[in-house]
Amino acid sequence: MKIIGLTGGIGMGKSTAAAIFHRARMPVFDADLAVHRLQGPRGRALPYIEALFPGTVRDKTLDRGALRSAVLGQPDALR
């Protein structure tokens, strides 16, 4: 089986290409969807994010604004 990586900037057609692959019955892994599930309500990544950046998870939901502020306030966190 061949594995193909599909990358590109915003608006480059990645989602369209992935949809074409999916319709052709090719397996597709959507990293964006996986991350959204991990960071979504009750996501498995939330306890780790909260441990690194306290106050960024509220009611079992990621507060992206709080995370943004926490990360931008810590240059080492961007690594």
C-alpha positions as CSV (number, residue, x, y, z in Angstrom):
1,M,0.0,0.0,0.0
2,K,1.3,3.5,-0.9
3,I,0.9,6.3,1.6
4,I,0.5,9.8,0.2
5,G,0.8,13.0,2.3
6,L,-1.4,15.9,1.3
7,T,-0.2,19.3,2.5
8,G,-0.6,22.9,1.6
9,G,-1.7,26.3,2.7
10,I,-5.2,27.6,3.3
11,G,-7.4,27.4,0.2
12,M,-5.1,25.1,-1.7
13,G,-7.7,22.3,-2.2
14,K,-6.7,19.8,0.4
15,S,-10.2,19.1,1.5
16,T,-11.4,18.8,-2.1
17,A,-8.6,16.3,-2.9
18,A,-9.3,14.3,0.3
19,A,-13.0,14.2,-0.7
20,I,-12.1,12.9,-4.1
21,F,-9.9,10.2,-2.6
22,H,-12.6,9.2,-0.1
23,R,-15.2,8.9,-3.0
24,A,-12.7,6.7,-4.8
25,R,-12.8,4.5,-1.7
26,M,-9.2,5.4,-0.7
27,P,-8.6,5.5,3.0
28,V,-8.1,9.1,4.2
29,F,-6.7,10.3,7.5
30,D,-7.7,13.9,8.3
31,A,-5.2,15.3,10.9
32,D,-7.3,18.4,11.4
33,L,-10.3,16.4,12.3
34,A,-8.2,14.2,14.7
35,V,-6.9,17.3,16.5
36,H,-10.4,18.8,16.7
37,R,-11.6,15.5,18.3
38,L,-8.7,15.5,20.8
39,Q,-9.2,19.1,21.7
40,G,-13.0,19.1,21.4
41,P,-15.5,18.8,24.3
42,R,-14.3,16.0,26.6
43,G,-11.3,15.4,24.3
44,R,-8.5,13.2,25.4
45,A,-5.9,15.9,25.1
46,L,-7.7,18.3,27.4
47,P,-6.2,17.1,30.7
48,Y,-2.7,17.4,29.2
49,I,-3.4,20.9,27.9
50,E,-4.8,22.0,31.2
51,A,-1.8,20.6,33.0
52,L,0.6,22.6,30.8
53,F,-1.6,25.7,30.7
54,P,-3.8,26.0,33.7
55,G,-7.1,27.8,33.2
56,T,-7.4,26.9,29.5
57,V,-10.1,24.2,30.0
58,R,-13.5,25.1,31.4
59,D,-16.5,22.8,31.7
60,K,-14.5,20.1,29.9
61,T,-14.1,22.4,26.8
62,L,-10.9,24.0,25.5
63,D,-11.0,27.8,25.8
64,R,-9.0,28.6,22.7
65,G,-8.7,32.3,23.6
66,A,-7.3,31.5,27.0
67,L,-4.9,29.0,25.4
68,R,-3.8,31.5,22.8
69,S,-3.1,34.1,25.6
70,A,-1.2,31.5,27.7
71,V,1.0,30.3,24.8
72,L,1.7,33.8,23.5
73,G,2.7,34.8,27.0
74,Q,5.3,32.1,27.2
75,P,7.9,32.1,24.3
76,D,9.1,28.6,25.4
77,A,5.6,27.2,24.9
78,L,5.8,27.9,21.2
79,R,8.5,25.2,20.8
